[in-house]
């Protein structure tokens, strides 16, 4: 059964509404992030690719900043991490802020795929 439906409402316009009662905790939508970074407080606790909280992580041997739960995640994240890896290795021991890393990844995505993630809005001056 469909949990959600698109409805046009005179007062609120077009929107996504529940087609039936939904119990608390029910997963309604699952979407992979287009761009993400692990916050400094979670660094070394979560995999930089799949975001899982894992006890035993391995570090990127080049920049020593990214952490992965296994070879598969490291390989899958390489397209995102490649440019930042070089940059982080070059400026160590300084580390860019989470916001700077997020923006760099979003711009990198735009360069690679010609699209900015929906959550990133850049204003030209």
C-alpha positions as CSV (number, residue, x, y, z in Angstrom):
1,X,0.0,0.0,0.0
2,X,1.1,3.6,-0.6
3,X,1.8,5.6,2.5
4,X,2.1,9.0,0.8
5,X,0.4,10.7,-2.1
6,X,0.7,14.0,-4.0
7,X,-2.3,16.3,-3.5
8,X,-3.1,19.8,-4.7
9,X,-4.7,21.8,-1.9
10,X,-6.4,25.2,-2.5
11,X,-5.0,26.7,0.7
12,X,-1.5,25.1,0.8
13,X,-0.9,24.2,-2.9
14,X,0.7,21.0,-4.1
15,X,2.2,18.8,-1.4
16,X,3.0,15.4,-0.2
17,X,0.4,14.0,2.2
18,X,-0.2,10.8,4.2
19,X,-2.6,8.5,2.3
20,X,-3.4,6.7,5.5
21,X,-2.4,6.9,9.2
22,X,1.3,6.4,9.7
23,X,2.6,4.9,13.0
24,X,5.4,6.7,14.7
25,X,8.8,5.3,13.6
26,X,7.6,4.2,10.2
27,X,10.1,4.8,7.5
28,X,8.3,7.0,4.9
29,X,11.3,7.9,2.6
30,X,14.9,6.8,2.3
31,X,17.3,8.7,0.2
32,X,21.1,8.6,-0.1
33,X,22.7,12.0,0.6
34,X,24.2,13.7,-2.4
35,X,26.9,15.3,-0.3
36,X,27.9,14.7,3.3
37,X,30.7,15.2,5.7
38,X,31.3,13.6,9.1
39,X,31.4,16.2,11.8
40,X,34.5,16.7,13.9
41,X,32.8,15.2,16.9
42,X,32.1,11.9,15.0
43,X,35.5,11.7,13.2
44,X,37.0,8.3,13.8
45,X,33.7,6.9,15.1
46,X,31.7,6.7,11.8
47,X,32.6,5.6,8.3
48,X,33.1,8.5,6.0
49,X,31.2,6.6,3.2
50,X,28.3,4.7,4.7
51,X,28.1,6.8,7.9
52,X,27.7,3.7,10.1
53,X,29.0,3.8,13.7
54,X,31.7,1.2,13.6
55,X,34.2,0.2,16.3
56,X,37.1,-0.7,14.1
57,X,37.8,1.8,11.3
58,X,40.8,2.2,9.0
59,X,42.3,5.6,8.0
60,X,43.1,6.9,4.6
61,X,46.8,6.4,4.5
62,X,47.4,9.5,2.5
63,X,45.6,12.3,4.4
64,X,45.1,10.4,7.7
65,X,41.8,12.2,8.0
66,X,39.1,10.0,6.4
67,X,38.0,6.8,8.2
68,X,36.4,3.8,6.6
69,X,34.7,0.6,7.8
70,X,36.3,-1.4,4.9
71,X,37.9,-1.5,1.5
72,X,34.6,-1.3,-0.3
73,X,33.5,1.9,1.4
74,X,37.0,3.5,0.8
75,X,36.7,2.6,-2.9
76,X,33.1,3.8,-3.2
77,X,34.0,7.2,-1.5
78,X,37.1,7.8,-3.6
79,X,35.3,9.9,-6.2
80,X,34.3,12.3,-3.4
81,X,37.5,12.0,-1.3
82,X,40.1,12.1,-4.1
83,X,40.4,15.9,-4.4
84,X,39.9,16.6,-0.7
85,X,42.5,14.0,0.2
86,X,45.2,15.9,-1.8
87,X,44.1,19.2,-0.2
88,X,44.0,17.9,3.4
89,X,47.4,16.2,3.0
90,X,48.9,19.5,1.7
91,X,47.7,21.7,4.5
92,X,48.3,19.4,7.5
93,X,48.4,19.8,10.4
94,X,45.6,22.3,9.8
95,X,42.2,20.8,9.1
96,X,39.4,22.6,7.2
97,X,36.1,23.2,9.0
98,X,33.1,20.9,8.4
99,X,31.4,23.7,6.5
100,X,34.4,24.2,4.2
101,X,34.6,20.5,3.5
102,X,30.9,20.3,2.7
103,X,31.0,23.3,0.3
104,X,34.1,21.8,-1.4
105,X,32.4,18.5,-1.9
106,X,29.2,20.2,-3.2
107,X,31.3,22.3,-5.7
108,X,33.2,19.2,-6.7
109,X,29.9,17.4,-7.4
110,X,28.9,20.4,-9.5
111,X,32.1,20.2,-11.5
112,X,31.8,16.4,-12.0
113,X,28.1,16.1,-12.7
114,X,27.0,19.6,-13.6
115,X,24.5,19.8,-10.7
116,X,24.6,21.4,-7.3
117,X,22.8,19.4,-4.5
118,X,19.4,20.8,-3.8
119,X,20.4,21.9,-0.3
120,X,23.3,24.1,-1.4
121,X,22.5,27.6,-2.5
122,X,25.4,29.9,-3.6
123,X,24.8,33.6,-4.1
124,X,26.8,35.5,-6.7
125,X,27.9,39.0,-5.7
